[in-house]
Amino acid sequence: MDINFFNVFFDSVDITATAGGTSGDVLYTCPNNYNAEVTLLCITNDSASTASGNIQFYHSDDTTYHNLAKNHTISGNDTYHFITSQKLYLHAGDKIVVFMDSSNTLEASISGKEYVNRTRKT
């Protein structure tokens, strides 16, 4: 019988980057030999004024950044939940990167499960 063992993860970062790609703030990187199932991905605006946040996915297979949320407006003292009822799946080396459009007070959080994948090294 094959039993799926997993680790639960949660990461959070204050967003300081104002550009994406390699300049963005890395929120999460899926570790080697793992697949990840992301169930929470959100950006919180801690200030009273409106701000814009961005979420990118780095696909390690083709070393390309893809926009998941671009210039998404977040009201003051509010949270934008990118994942509501669906899930986001990552594999080893994939990353979630966040950045903002200007100097604001934004925080990003991510949570999910990591499953061992012995057949995929990176």
MOPAC internal coordinates of N, CA, C and O (Angstrom, degrees):
PM7 1SCF
backbone

  N    0.0000 0     0.00 0     0.00 0    0    0    0
  C    1.4444 1     0.00 0     0.00 0    1    0    0
  C    1.5252 1   109.20 1     0.00 0    2    1    0
  O    1.2310 1   120.24 1   -47.61 1    3    2    1
  N    1.3232 1   117.15 1   132.39 1    3    2    1
  C    1.4563 1   123.20 1   179.58 1    5    3    2
  C    1.5272 1   109.12 1   -93.76 1    6    5    3
  O    1.2310 1   120.88 1   -59.87 1    7    6    5
  N    1.3190 1   115.92 1   120.13 1    7    6    5
  C    1.4626 1   120.77 1   179.93 1    9    7    6
  C    1.5254 1   107.45 1  -107.99 1   10    9    7
  O    1.2310 1   120.33 1   -49.85 1   11   10    9
  N    1.3251 1   116.98 1   130.15 1   11   10    9
  C    1.4606 1   122.02 1   178.26 1   13   11   10
  C    1.5164 1   110.22 1   -86.80 1   14   13   11
  O    1.2310 1   120.70 1   -70.93 1   15   14   13
  N    1.3147 1   116.26 1   109.07 1   15   14   13
  C    1.4489 1   121.45 1   174.26 1   17   15   14
  C    1.5204 1   107.66 1   -93.61 1   18   17   15
  O    1.2310 1   120.62 1   -34.87 1   19   18   17
  N    1.3125 1   116.43 1   145.13 1   19   18   17
  C    1.4573 1   119.52 1  -179.65 1   21   19   18
  C    1.5226 1   110.91 1  -145.15 1   22   21   19
  O    1.2310 1   121.42 1   -21.54 1   23   22   21
  N    1.3239 1   114.89 1   158.46 1   23   22   21
  C    1.4598 1   123.49 1   171.31 1   25   23   22
  C    1.5152 1   107.39 1  -106.04 1   26   25   23
  O    1.2310 1   120.36 1   -37.82 1   27   26   25
  N    1.2994 1   116.92 1   142.18 1   27   26   25
  C    1.4562 1   121.53 1   173.42 1   29   27   26
  C    1.5254 1   107.10 1   -95.43 1   30   29   27
  O    1.2310 1   120.38 1   -44.37 1   31   30   29
  N    1.3360 1   116.88 1   135.63 1   31   30   29
  C    1.4639 1   119.63 1   179.10 1   33   31   30
  C    1.5176 1   110.60 1  -127.06 1   34   33   31
  O    1.2310 1   121.38 1   -27.11 1   35   34   33
  N    1.3218 1   114.97 1   152.89 1   35   34   33
  C    1.4619 1   123.46 1   171.78 1   37   35   34
  C    1.5132 1   107.39 1  -146.70 1   38   37   35
  O    1.2310 1   120.45 1   -50.10 1   39   38   37
  N    1.3228 1   116.74 1   129.90 1   39   38   37
  C    1.4521 1   121.87 1   176.42 1   41   39   38
  C    1.5157 1   108.59 1  -134.91 1   42   41   39
  O    1.2310 1   121.10 1   -29.37 1   43   42   41
  N    1.3207 1   115.51 1   150.63 1   43   42   41
  C    1.4520 1   121.34 1   178.10 1   45   43   42
  C    1.5227 1   107.99 1  -145.20 1   46   45   43
  O    1.2310 1   120.45 1   -34.48 1   47   46   45
  N    1.3323 1   116.74 1   145.52 1   47   46   45
  C    1.4532 1   120.86 1  -178.78 1   49   47   46
  C    1.5266 1   109.55 1  -145.59 1   50   49   47
  O    1.2310 1   120.92 1   -39.76 1   51   50   49
  N    1.3325 1   115.85 1   140.24 1   51   50   49
  C    1.4635 1   120.48 1   169.45 1   53   51   50
  C    1.5228 1   106.84 1   -75.08 1   54   53   51
  O    1.2310 1   120.38 1   -51.51 1   55   54   53
  N    1.3081 1   116.87 1   128.49 1   55   54   53
  C    1.4613 1   120.38 1  -177.59 1   57   55   54
  C    1.5175 1   109.23 1   -82.31 1   58   57   55
  O    1.2310 1   121.06 1   -59.39 1   59   58   57
  N    1.3373 1   115.58 1   120.61 1   59   58   57
  C    1.4624 1   121.37 1   178.02 1   61   59   58
  C    1.5225 1   112.12 1  -118.57 1   62   61   59
  O    1.2310 1   120.28 1   158.81 1   63   62   61
  N    1.3259 1   117.06 1   -21.19 1   63   62   61
  C    1.4625 1   121.62 1  -177.37 1   65   63   62
  C    1.5244 1   110.61 1   -72.53 1   66   65   63
  O    1.2310 1   120.98 1   -36.09 1   67   66   65
  N    1.3447 1   115.73 1   143.91 1   67   66   65
  C    1.4629 1   121.42 1   176.84 1   69   67   66
  C    1.5292 1   111.24 1  -115.46 1   70   69   67
  O    1.2310 1   120.59 1  -168.46 1   71   70   69
  N    1.3310 1   116.48 1    11.54 1   71   70   69
  C    1.4679 1   122.02 1   175.34 1   73   71   70
  C    1.5231 1   107.49 1  -143.05 1   74   73   71
  O    1.2310 1   121.23 1   -25.38 1   75   74   73
  N    1.3307 1   115.25 1   154.62 1   75   74   73
  C    1.4564 1   120.40 1  -177.76 1   77   75   74
  C    1.5093 1   113.30 1   -94.57 1   78   77   75
  O    1.2310 1   121.16 1    20.89 1   79   78   77
  N    1.3194 1   115.38 1  -159.11 1   79   78   77
  C    1.4645 1   121.32 1  -178.84 1   81   79   78
  C    1.5165 1   110.57 1    63.69 1   82   81   79
  O    1.2310 1   121.01 1    41.00 1   83   82   81
  N    1.3180 1   115.67 1  -139.00 1   83   82   81
  C    1.4702 1   120.43 1  -178.68 1   85   83   82
  C    1.5210 1   112.39 1   -67.61 1   86   85   83
  O    1.2310 1   119.54 1   165.34 1   87   86   85
  N    1.3357 1   118.48 1   -14.66 1   87   86   85
  C    1.4656 1   122.39 1   178.29 1   89   87   86
  C    1.5263 1   112.50 1   -88.21 1   90   89   87
  O    1.2310 1   119.91 1   168.20 1   91   90   89
  N    1.3262 1   117.78 1   -11.80 1   91   90   89
  C    1.4635 1   121.81 1  -176.81 1   93   91   90
  C    1.5166 1   112.61 1   -74.56 1   94   93   91
  O    1.2310 1   121.32 1   -13.32 1   95   94   93
  N    1.3234 1   115.08 1   166.68 1   95   94   93
  C    1.4603 1   121.43 1   175.49 1   97   95   94
  C    1.5243 1   108.69 1   -83.44 1   98   97   95
  O    1.2310 1   120.36 1   -57.26 1   99   98   97
  N    1.3211 1   116.92 1   122.74 1   99   98   97
  C    1.4621 1   121.13 1   179.25 1  101   99   98
  C    1.5236 1   107.92 1   -79.41 1  102  101   99
  O    1.2310 1   121.23 1   -63.67 1  103  102  101
  N    1.3230 1   115.25 1   116.33 1  103  102  101
  C    1.4586 1   121.32 1   178.40 1  105  103  102
  C    1.5215 1   110.84 1   -84.03 1  106  105  103
  O    1.2310 1   120.59 1   140.14 1  107  106  105
  N    1.3423 1   116.47 1   -39.86 1  107  106  105
  C    1.4560 1   120.22 1  -176.26 1  109  107  106
  C    1.5193 1   109.85 1  -156.35 1  110  109  107
  O    1.2310 1   120.77 1   -38.73 1  111  110  109
  N    1.3282 1   116.13 1   141.27 1  111  110  109
  C    1.4565 1   123.18 1   172.06 1  113  111  110
  C    1.5230 1   107.81 1  -126.28 1  114  113  111
  O    1.2310 1   120.57 1   -53.72 1  115  114  113
  N    1.3300 1   116.52 1   126.28 1  115  114  113
  C    1.4591 1   120.66 1   177.74 1  117  115  114
  C    1.5309 1   108.54 1   -69.97 1  118  117  115
  O    1.2310 1   119.85 1   -55.83 1  119  118  117
  N    1.3464 1   117.89 1   124.17 1  119  118  117
  C    1.4652 1   120.22 1  -176.00 1  121  119  118
  C    1.5276 1   113.31 1   -69.32 1  122  121  119
  O    1.2310 1   121.31 1   -21.22 1  123  122  121
  N    1.3376 1   115.10 1   158.78 1  123  122  121
  C    1.4604 1   120.86 1   175.46 1  125  123  122
  C    1.5268 1   109.70 1   -56.56 1  126  125  123
  O    1.2310 1   120.93 1   -34.14 1  127  126  125
  N    1.3216 1   115.82 1   145.86 1  127  126  125
  C    1.4651 1   124.10 1   178.95 1  129  127  126
  C    1.5281 1   114.06 1    67.86 1  130  129  127
  O    1.2310 1   120.27 1  -161.11 1  131  130  129
  N    1.3377 1   117.09 1    18.89 1  131  130  129
  C    1.4639 1   120.87 1   179.30 1  133  131  130
  C    1.5192 1   111.42 1  -132.71 1  134  133  131
  O    1.2310 1   121.03 1   -25.08 1  135  134  133
  N    1.3183 1   115.63 1   154.92 1  135  134  133
  C    1.4590 1   125.14 1   164.19 1  137  135  134
  C    1.5139 1   105.44 1  -113.79 1  138  137  135
  O    1.2310 1   120.18 1   -29.36 1  139  138  137
  N    1.3258 1   117.26 1   150.64 1  139  138  137
  C    1.4599 1   120.46 1  -179.92 1  141  139  138
  C    1.5210 1   110.37 1  -124.77 1  142  141  139
  O    1.2310 1   121.57 1   -36.72 1  143  142  141
  N    1.3059 1   114.60 1   143.28 1  143  142  141
  C    1.4640 1   122.79 1   174.73 1  145  143  142
  C    1.5285 1   105.86 1  -116.59 1  146  145  143
  O    1.2310 1   120.61 1   -71.08 1  147  146  145
  N    1.3333 1   116.45 1   108.92 1  147  146  145
  C    1.4591 1   121.75 1  -177.30 1  149  147  146
  C    1.5319 1   108.58 1   -90.51 1  150  149  147
  O    1.2310 1   121.05 1   -54.29 1  151  150  149
  N    1.3324 1   115.60 1   125.71 1  151  150  149
  C    1.4637 1   120.67 1  -178.97 1  153  151  150
  C    1.5287 1   112.57 1  -115.34 1  154  153  151
  O    1.2310 1   119.79 1   166.91 1  155  154  153
  N    1.3319 1   118.01 1   -13.09 1  155  154  153
  C    1.4540 1   122.74 1   176.53 1  157  155  154
  C    1.5164 1   108.09 1  -137.16 1  158  157  155
  O    1.2310 1   120.30 1   -52.88 1  159  158  157
  N    1.3256 1   117.04 1   127.12 1  159  158  157
  C    1.4594 1   123.07 1   174.93 1  161  159  158
  C    1.5159 1   106.03 1  -149.12 1  162  161  159
  O    1.2310 1   120.74 1   -68.16 1  163  162  161
  N    1.3305 1   116.18 1   111.84 1  163  162  161
  C    1.4559 1   119.17 1  -175.94 1  165  163  162
  C    1.5195 1   111.71 1  -145.05 1  166  165  163
  O    1.2310 1   121.62 1   -20.58 1  167  166  165
  N    1.3349 1   114.50 1   159.42 1  167  166  165
  C    1.4625 1   122.50 1   173.86 1  169  167  166
  C    1.5189 1   107.14 1  -123.94 1  170  169  167
  O    1.2310 1   120.71 1   -49.28 1  171  170  169
  N    1.3278 1   116.24 1   130.72 1  171  170  169
  C    1.4574 1   122.61 1  -179.82 1  173  171  170
  C    1.5194 1   109.49 1  -111.86 1  174  173  171
  O    1.2310 1   121.05 1   -45.76 1  175  174  173
  N    1.3254 1   115.59 1   134.24 1  175  174  173
  C    1.4594 1   122.75 1   175.96 1  177  175  174
  C    1.5229 1   107.37 1   -98.91 1  178  177  175
  O    1.2310 1   120.62 1   -69.18 1  179  178  177
  N    1.3281 1   116.42 1   110.82 1  179  178  177
  C    1.4580 1   121.76 1  -176.33 1  181  179  178
  C    1.5303 1   113.35 1   -87.53 1  182  181  179
  O    1.2310 1   120.23 1   179.06 1  183  182  181
  N    1.3202 1   117.17 1    -0.94 1  183  182  181
  C    1.4672 1   119.18 1  -179.16 1  185  183  182
  C    1.5292 1   110.17 1  -104.52 1  186  185  183
  O    1.2310 1   120.74 1    -9.05 1  187  186  185
  N    1.3179 1   116.18 1   170.95 1  187  186  185
  C    1.4676 1   121.15 1  -178.68 1  189  187  186
  C    1.5263 1   112.30 1   -81.00 1  190  189  187
  O    1.2310 1   120.31 1   159.24 1  191  190  189
  N    1.3241 1   117.01 1   -20.76 1  191  190  189
  C    1.4644 1   119.49 1  -178.01 1  193  191  190
  C    1.5232 1   111.89 1   -95.68 1  194  193  191
  O    1.2310 1   120.81 1   -22.07 1  195  194  193
  N    1.3230 1   116.05 1   157.93 1  195  194  193
  C    1.4627 1   122.87 1  -179.33 1  197  195  194
  C    1.5280 1   110.74 1   -66.56 1  198  197  195
  O    1.2310 1   120.53 1   -35.41 1  199  198  197
  N    1.3378 1   116.59 1   144.59 1  199  198  197
  C    1.4673 1   122.19 1   179.09 1  201  199  198
  C    1.5199 1   108.62 1  -139.98 1  202  201  199
  O    1.2310 1   120.69 1   -17.14 1  203  202  201
  N    1.3356 1   116.29 1   162.86 1  203  202  201
  C    1.4607 1   121.86 1   177.89 1  205  203  202
  C    1.5216 1   109.90 1  -117.60 1  206  205  203
  O    1.2310 1   121.15 1   -48.18 1  207  206  205
  N    1.3411 1   115.40 1   131.82 1  207  206  205
  C    1.4530 1   120.74 1   179.61 1  209  207  206
  C    1.5142 1   111.34 1  -121.15 1  210  209  207
  O    1.2310 1   120.82 1   -22.03 1  211  210  209
  N    1.3175 1   116.04 1   157.97 1  211  210  209
  C    1.4596 1   123.83 1  -178.38 1  213  211  210
  C    1.5186 1   110.08 1  -132.70 1  214  213  211
  O    1.2310 1   120.88 1   -38.18 1  215  214  213
  N    1.3384 1   115.93 1   141.82 1  215  214  213
  C    1.4571 1   122.15 1   175.97 1  217  215  214
  C    1.5275 1   107.51 1  -127.27 1  218  217  215
  O    1.2310 1   120.91 1   -50.29 1  219  218  217
  N    1.3395 1   115.86 1   129.71 1  219  218  217
  C    1.4572 1   121.05 1   176.64 1  221  219  218
  C    1.5233 1   110.06 1  -122.89 1  222  221  219
  O    1.2310 1   121.87 1   -28.45 1  223  222  221
  N    1.3249 1   114.02 1   151.55 1  223  222  221
  C    1.4556 1   123.04 1   175.20 1  225  223  222
  C    1.5190 1   106.99 1  -111.76 1  226  225  223
  O    1.2310 1   120.19 1   -54.60 1  227  226  225
  N    1.3341 1   117.25 1   125.40 1  227  226  225
  C    1.4623 1   121.93 1   174.64 1  229  227  226
  C    1.5201 1   107.45 1   -98.07 1  230  229  227
  O    1.2310 1   120.84 1   -61.32 1  231  230  229
  N    1.3415 1   115.99 1   118.68 1  231  230  229
  C    1.4595 1   121.38 1   179.73 1  233  231  230
  C    1.5195 1   108.38 1   -95.34 1  234  233  231
  O    1.2310 1   120.44 1   -68.13 1  235  234  233
  N    1.3221 1   116.76 1   111.87 1  235  234  233
  C    1.4642 1   120.71 1  -174.29 1  237  235  234
  C    1.5227 1   113.28 1   -67.41 1  238  237  235
  O    1.2310 1   119.81 1   155.12 1  239  238  237
  N    1.3399 1   117.97 1   -24.88 1  239  238  237
  C    1.4680 1   120.33 1  -179.65 1  241  239  238
  C    1.5247 1   112.25 1   -62.21 1  242  241  239
  O    1.2310 1   120.33 1   138.00 1  243  242  241
  N    1.3311 1   116.97 1   -42.00 1  243  242  241
  C    1.4675 1   119.40 1  -178.79 1  245  243  242
  C    1.5253 1   112.80 1  -116.80 1  246  245  243
  O    1.2310 1   120.40 1  -167.19 1  247  246  245
  N    1.3409 1   116.85 1    12.81 1  247  246  245
  C    1.4689 1   124.49 1   178.66 1  249  247  246
  C    1.5345 1   112.23 1    47.12 1  250  249  247
  O    1.2310 1   120.92 1  -133.46 1  251  250  249
  N    1.3367 1   115.84 1    46.54 1  251  250  249
  C    1.4569 1   121.87 1  -176.93 1  253  251  250
  C    1.5215 1   110.20 1  -124.13 1  254  253  251
  O    1.2310 1   121.17 1   -39.13 1  255  254  253
  N    1.3401 1   115.36 1   140.87 1  255  254  253
  C    1.4605 1   121.80 1   174.51 1  257  255  254
  C    1.5255 1   109.13 1   -93.35 1  258  257  255
  O    1.2310 1   120.53 1   -43.99 1  259  258  257
  N    1.3217 1   116.59 1   136.01 1  259  258  257
  C    1.4607 1   122.82 1   179.37 1  261  259  258
  C    1.5250 1   108.55 1  -125.13 1  262  261  259
  O    1.2310 1   120.23 1   -41.34 1  263  262  261
  N    1.3304 1   117.16 1   138.66 1  263  262  261
  C    1.4591 1   121.31 1   178.85 1  265  263  262
  C    1.5185 1   110.39 1   -78.29 1  266  265  263
  O    1.2310 1   120.84 1   -50.32 1  267  266  265
  N    1.3158 1   115.99 1   129.68 1  267  266  265
  C    1.4573 1   121.90 1   172.92 1  269  267  266
  C    1.5284 1   110.04 1  -101.67 1  270  269  267
  O    1.2310 1   120.74 1   142.03 1  271  270  269
  N    1.3162 1   116.19 1   -37.97 1  271  270  269
  C    1.4664 1   122.31 1   175.29 1  273  271  270
  C    1.5249 1   106.42 1  -143.01 1  274  273  271
  O    1.2310 1   120.40 1   -57.04 1  275  274  273
  N    1.3272 1   116.84 1   122.96 1  275  274  273
  C    1.4584 1   120.87 1  -175.79 1  277  275  274
  C    1.5270 1   109.97 1  -120.11 1  278  277  275
  O    1.2310 1   121.31 1   -56.02 1  279  278  277
  N    1.3293 1   115.10 1   123.98 1  279  278  277
  C    1.4615 1   122.30 1   178.63 1  281  279  278
  C    1.5220 1   111.81 1    51.20 1  282  281  279
  O    1.2310 1   120.56 1  -137.57 1  283  282  281
  N    1.3133 1   116.54 1    42.43 1  283  282  281
  C    1.4631 1   119.95 1  -178.66 1  285  283  282
  C    1.5325 1   109.39 1   -77.12 1  286  285  283
  O    1.2310 1   120.84 1   -56.99 1  287  286  285
  N    1.3182 1   115.99 1   123.01 1  287  286  285
  C    1.4577 1   121.93 1  -179.06 1  289  287  286
  C    1.5269 1   110.40 1   -75.43 1  290  289  287
  O    1.2310 1   121.49 1   -50.66 1  291  290  289
  N    1.3279 1   114.76 1   129.34 1  291  290  289
  C    1.4575 1   121.62 1   178.96 1  293  291  290
  C    1.5265 1   107.23 1  -122.10 1  294  293  291
  O    1.2310 1   120.71 1   -60.89 1  295  294  293
  N    1.3093 1   116.26 1   119.11 1  295  294  293
  C    1.4634 1   121.01 1   179.99 1  297  295  294
  C    1.5208 1   110.52 1   -61.63 1  298  297  295
  O    1.2310 1   121.29 1   -21.54 1  299  298  297
  N    1.3308 1   115.14 1   158.46 1  299  298  297
  C    1.4585 1   120.30 1   177.98 1  301  299  298
  C    1.5164 1   111.65 1   -57.79 1  302  301  299
  O    1.2310 1   120.52 1   -41.02 1  303  302  301
  N    1.3164 1   116.60 1   138.98 1  303  302  301
  C    1.4713 1   123.67 1   179.01 1  305  303  302
  C    1.5253 1   112.42 1    55.01 1  306  305  303
  O    1.2310 1   120.44 1  -140.02 1  307  306  305
  N    1.3261 1   116.77 1    39.98 1  307  306  305
  C    1.4563 1   121.36 1  -178.31 1  309  307  306
  C    1.5279 1   109.59 1  -132.60 1  310  309  307
  O    1.2310 1   120.73 1   -10.56 1  311  310  309
  N    1.3333 1   116.22 1   169.44 1  311  310  309
  C    1.4625 1   122.86 1   179.74 1  313  311  310
  C    1.5202 1   109.39 1  -128.54 1  314  313  311
  O    1.2310 1   120.95 1   -44.12 1  315  314  313
  N    1.3397 1   115.80 1   135.88 1  315  314  313
  C    1.4568 1   121.93 1   174.15 1  317  315  314
  C    1.5221 1   107.83 1  -103.46 1  318  317  315
  O    1.2310 1   120.50 1   -62.76 1  319  318  317
  N    1.3390 1   116.65 1   117.24 1  319  318  317
  C    1.4624 1   122.39 1   178.02 1  321  319  318
  C    1.5222 1   108.12 1   -94.22 1  322  321  319
  O    1.2310 1   120.70 1   -70.06 1  323  322  321
  N    1.3351 1   116.26 1   109.94 1  323  322  321
  C    1.4556 1   121.02 1   179.40 1  325  323  322
  C    1.5264 1   110.56 1   -70.35 1  326  325  323
  O    1.2310 1   120.54 1   142.46 1  327  326  325
  N    1.3150 1   116.58 1   -37.54 1  327  326  325
  C    1.4652 1   121.22 1   179.88 1  329  327  326
  C    1.5220 1   107.48 1  -106.65 1  330  329  327
  O    1.2310 1   121.03 1   -54.97 1  331  330  329
  N    1.3265 1   115.63 1   125.03 1  331  330  329
  C    1.4627 1   119.50 1   177.92 1  333  331  330
  C    1.5272 1   109.33 1  -111.59 1  334  333  331
  O    1.2310 1   119.36 1   105.31 1  335  334  333
  N    1.3108 1   118.83 1   -74.69 1  335  334  333
  C    1.4671 1   120.29 1   179.93 1  337  335  334
  C    1.5255 1   112.12 1  -108.47 1  338  337  335
  O    1.2310 1   119.86 1   165.87 1  339  338  337
  N    1.3149 1   117.88 1   -14.13 1  339  338  337
  C    1.4580 1   121.11 1  -179.27 1  341  339  338
  C    1.5330 1   110.49 1   -90.99 1  342  341  339
  O    1.2310 1   120.29 1    -0.09 1  343  342  341
  N    1.3177 1   117.04 1   179.91 1  343  342  341
  C    1.4613 1   122.68 1   178.57 1  345  343  342
  C    1.5209 1   108.62 1  -130.39 1  346  345  343
  O    1.2310 1   120.87 1   -20.61 1  347  346  345
  N    1.3104 1   115.95 1   159.39 1  347  346  345
  C    1.4545 1   122.97 1   177.16 1  349  347  346
  C    1.5215 1   106.46 1  -119.06 1  350  349  347
  O    1.2310 1   120.37 1   -50.23 1  351  350  349
  N    1.3428 1   116.90 1   129.77 1  351  350  349
  C    1.4588 1   121.41 1  -177.64 1  353  351  350
  C    1.5263 1   110.00 1  -110.17 1  354  353  351
  O    1.2310 1   120.96 1   -47.19 1  355  354  353
  N    1.3269 1   115.77 1   132.81 1  355  354  353
  C    1.4582 1   123.06 1   179.38 1  357  355  354
  C    1.5229 1   109.10 1  -125.61 1  358  357  355
  O    1.2310 1   121.20 1   -20.98 1  359  358  357
  N    1.3290 1   115.31 1   159.02 1  359  358  357
  C    1.4583 1   118.73 1   172.42 1  361  359  358
  C    1.5150 1   109.20 1  -127.16 1  362  361  359
  O    1.2310 1   120.73 1    -4.63 1  363  362  361
  N    1.3215 1   116.21 1   175.37 1  363  362  361
  C    1.4631 1   122.51 1  -173.14 1  365  363  362
  C    1.5266 1   111.99 1   -46.94 1  366  365  363
  O    1.2310 1   120.97 1   -51.59 1  367  366  365
  N    1.3268 1   115.75 1   128.41 1  367  366  365
  C    1.4602 1   122.14 1   177.35 1  369  367  366
  C    1.5182 1   114.47 1    90.90 1  370  369  367
  O    1.2310 1   119.45 1   163.26 1  371  370  369
  N    1.3204 1   118.65 1   -16.74 1  371  370  369
  C    1.4659 1   120.82 1   176.57 1  373  371  370
  C    1.5262 1   109.28 1   -68.46 1  374  373  371
  O    1.2310 1   120.88 1   -29.75 1  375  374  373
  N    1.3483 1   115.91 1   150.25 1  375  374  373
  C    1.4624 1   120.76 1  -177.22 1  377  375  374
  C    1.5215 1   110.58 1  -134.27 1  378  377  375
  O    1.2310 1   121.49 1   -24.41 1  379  378  377
  N    1.3164 1   114.75 1   155.59 1  379  378  377
  C    1.4506 1   122.61 1   167.44 1  381  379  378
  C    1.5259 1   105.94 1  -112.72 1  382  381  379
  O    1.2310 1   120.98 1   -55.64 1  383  382  381
  N    1.3404 1   115.73 1   124.36 1  383  382  381
  C    1.4603 1   123.36 1  -176.55 1  385  383  382
  C    1.5234 1   108.23 1  -119.96 1  386  385  383
  O    1.2310 1   120.44 1   -39.37 1  387  386  385
  N    1.3351 1   116.76 1   140.63 1  387  386  385
  C    1.4636 1   121.47 1  -179.86 1  389  387  386
  C    1.5238 1   109.78 1  -128.49 1  390  389  387
  O    1.2310 1   121.38 1   -27.58 1  391  390  389
  N    1.3351 1   114.96 1   152.42 1  391  390  389
  C    1.4612 1   120.64 1   172.98 1  393  391  390
  C    1.5165 1   108.96 1  -160.24 1  394  393  391
  O    1.2310 1   120.90 1   -12.86 1  395  394  393
  N    1.3356 1   115.89 1   167.14 1  395  394  393
  C    1.4623 1   120.89 1  -179.81 1  397  395  394
  C    1.5177 1   109.50 1  -122.25 1  398  397  395
  O    1.2310 1   121.01 1   -13.05 1  399  398  397
  N    1.3222 1   115.68 1   166.95 1  399  398  397
  C    1.4619 1   119.96 1  -176.51 1  401  399  398
  C    1.5198 1   113.56 1   -83.84 1  402  401  399
  O    1.2310 1   119.86 1   152.64 1  403  402  401
  N    1.3037 1   117.88 1   -27.36 1  403  402  401
  C    1.4631 1   121.46 1   178.99 1  405  403  402
  C    1.5172 1   108.30 1  -152.54 1  406  405  403
  O    1.2310 1   120.88 1     0.88 1  407  406  405
  N    1.2857 1   115.92 1  -179.12 1  407  406  405
  C    1.4591 1   120.84 1  -178.25 1  409  407  406
  C    1.5246 1   110.48 1   -67.89 1  410  409  407
  O    1.2310 1   120.60 1   -70.15 1  411  410  409
  N    1.3088 1   116.46 1   109.85 1  411  410  409
  C    1.4617 1   123.11 1   179.55 1  413  411  410
  C    1.5162 1   108.99 1  -139.35 1  414  413  411
  O    1.2310 1   120.81 1     7.49 1  415  414  413
  N    1.3065 1   116.05 1  -172.51 1  415  414  413
  C    1.4535 1   121.66 1   175.96 1  417  415  414
  C    1.5185 1   107.92 1  -118.94 1  418  417  415
  O    1.2310 1   120.72 1   -94.02 1  419  418  417
  N    1.3383 1   116.23 1    85.98 1  419  418  417
  C    1.4571 1   122.10 1  -179.30 1  421  419  418
  C    1.5237 1   110.35 1  -116.82 1  422  421  419
  O    1.2310 1   121.43 1   -31.84 1  423  422  421
  N    1.3241 1   114.88 1   148.16 1  423  422  421
  C    1.4531 1   121.69 1   176.37 1  425  423  422
  C    1.5236 1   108.18 1  -134.10 1  426  425  423
  O    1.2310 1   120.47 1   -41.35 1  427  426  425
  N    1.3256 1   116.71 1   138.65 1  427  426  425
  C    1.4642 1   121.53 1   178.33 1  429  427  426
  C    1.5200 1   109.24 1  -114.29 1  430  429  427
  O    1.2310 1   121.10 1   -35.51 1  431  430  429
  N    1.3394 1   115.50 1   144.49 1  431  430  429
  C    1.4649 1   121.55 1   178.86 1  433  431  430
  C    1.5199 1   109.71 1  -135.01 1  434  433  431
  O    1.2310 1   121.25 1   -31.88 1  435  434  433
  N    1.3315 1   115.21 1   148.12 1  435  434  433
  C    1.4577 1   121.84 1   179.75 1  437  435  434
  C    1.5289 1   108.59 1  -143.25 1  438  437  435
  O    1.2310 1   121.11 1   -34.13 1  439  438  437
  N    1.3350 1   115.49 1   145.87 1  439  438  437
  C    1.4580 1   120.28 1   177.98 1  441  439  438
  C    1.5254 1   109.07 1  -150.81 1  442  441  439
  O    1.2310 1   121.05 1   -25.42 1  443  442  441
  N    1.3182 1   115.59 1   154.58 1  443  442  441
  C    1.4585 1   119.76 1   178.39 1  445  443  442
  C    1.5148 1   111.51 1   171.37 1  446  445  443
  O    1.2310 1   121.57 1    23.17 1  447  446  445
  N    1.3366 1   114.60 1  -156.83 1  447  446  445
  C    1.4600 1   121.86 1  -179.00 1  449  447  446
  C    1.5206 1   109.86 1  -125.36 1  450  449  447
  O    1.2310 1   121.01 1   -36.49 1  451  450  449
  N    1.3329 1   115.68 1   143.51 1  451  450  449
  C    1.4667 1   122.33 1   174.55 1  453  451  450
  C    1.5316 1   108.15 1  -112.07 1  454  453  451
  O    1.2310 1   121.37 1   -52.42 1  455  454  453
  N    1.3370 1   114.99 1   127.58 1  455  454  453
  C    1.4641 1   121.70 1  -179.76 1  457  455  454
  C    1.5218 1   109.55 1  -112.46 1  458  457  455
  O    1.2310 1   120.24 1   -43.41 1  459  458  457
  N    1.3204 1   117.14 1   136.59 1  459  458  457
  C    1.4633 1   121.70 1   177.45 1  461  459  458
  C    1.5237 1   109.31 1   -64.14 1  462  461  459
  O    1.2310 1   120.96 1   -46.11 1  463  462  461
  N    1.3359 1   115.77 1   133.89 1  463  462  461
  C    1.4624 1   122.38 1   174.92 1  465  463  462
  C    1.5207 1   106.31 1  -130.66 1  466  465  463
  O    1.2310 1   120.84 1   -86.33 1  467  466  465
  N    1.3223 1   116.00 1    93.67 1  467  466  465
  C    1.4676 1   121.04 1  -174.82 1  469  467  466
  C    1.5268 1   113.60 1   -70.00 1  470  469  467
  O    1.2310 1   119.83 1   163.77 1  471  470  469
  N    1.3236 1   117.93 1   -16.23 1  471  470  469
  C    1.4614 1   120.42 1  -177.77 1  473  471  470
  C    1.5201 1   112.42 1   -88.79 1  474  473  471
  O    1.2310 1   119.56 1   166.91 1  475  474  473
  N    1.3345 1   118.45 1   -13.09 1  475  474  473
  C    1.4619 1   121.36 1  -178.54 1  477  475  474
  C    1.5222 1   108.77 1  -116.08 1  478  477  475
  O    1.2310 1   120.59 1   -65.12 1  479  478  477
  N    1.3082 1   116.47 1   114.88 1  479  478  477
  C    1.4673 1   121.18 1  -177.76 1  481  479  478
  C    1.5276 1   111.64 1   -83.21 1  482  481  479
  O    1.2310 1   120.38 1   135.86 1  483  482  481
  N    1.3278 1   116.89 1   -44.14 1  483  482  481
  C    1.4630 1   120.88 1   178.84 1  485  483  482
  C    1.4897 1   109.83 1  -140.97 1  486  485  483
  O    1.2310 1   120.10 1   180.00 1  487  486  485

